[in-house]
Amino acid sequence: MSTSQTEPAPLRDAATVVLVRDTPDGIEVFLQRRVRQMAFAGGVTVFPGGGVDRRDADADIAWTGPPPAWWAEAFHTDEHTAQALVCAAVRETFEECGVLLATRSDGSFPDPGVYTTERDQLVDKSLSFARFLRDAGLSLRADLLRPLAHWITPIFEKRRYDTRFFLAALPDGQAADDKTTEAEVARWDTPAAALEAWAADQHALLPPTWSQLTHLADFDTAAAALAAERHVETIEPSVTPGAGLAGLKFDGSDRYFAVIADREVPGLSR
């Protein structure tokens, strides 16, 4: 882990969505293993998410649920950024796994599959999310999201993100898919099983993903996870120069590093 940079890389706002569903085995989360060629967190298992698109920050969007001011307070930011974050959360979920948290004026969900062309255009950024919603006559469903966590990439990374984590349940009648070039594996798993696979060195988890899985392992149903009261605090792991990974500290870091020991962690090892 190098700490030789004199100036930290600039932070980019990002949104990540922890998508959950109920099964006979308990609550499951949707996970993706990013392709190794990705510049950030290549080869790592993550939740769907990505950077905000500033075109949506000021856009006039049909919106159902808590307004940007509510999200700004929940995530300790301004309304402008809060709108961009919520839009990014919904857009990235649609782009990366085909789940659309938006409804018609009567509150019904459309079939996301009819928007294949628009999904591709969102990915290549030739279409803004605001324009997509307007043209499709859809309202963004902010009420289907819950604030979950806020993590900032450690100061030594070359790419740094100021990431808000959202929690959402898979809407009835929709299915999460693997039709994204950013992931080589996509699957549903219980938080406990995902953590057990990580402990067995079957996949890699960065601390924020590990932390959310650990938190959600305590819930039996998606409804219970969504209903839980949370006060989101900003977590930026501290770094001790020259101490290697052992010098990376965050809430739960002792438990995290006790499991991985000297294992190489993509995105963390230097």
RAWO-V680328 format. One record per run of one state. SS is the DSSP state (a for helix, b for strand, c for the rest). FROM is the first residue (numbers start at 0). TO is the last residue. Records with the same first field share a line. If there is no record, write none. Layout:
SS: FROM-TO, FROM-TO
This chain:
c: 0-9, 23-24, 34-43, 46-46, 51-52, 56-61, 64-66, 74-77, 97-100, 103-107, 109-110, 123-127, 136-137, 152-158, 169-181, 199-205, 216-220, 227-232, 236-236, 239-242, 249-251, 260-269
b: 10-22, 25-33, 44-45, 47-50, 62-63, 101-102, 108-108, 138-140, 144-151, 159-168, 182-189, 233-235, 237-238, 247-248
a: 53-55, 67-73, 78-96, 111-122, 128-135, 141-143, 190-198, 206-215, 221-226, 243-246, 252-259
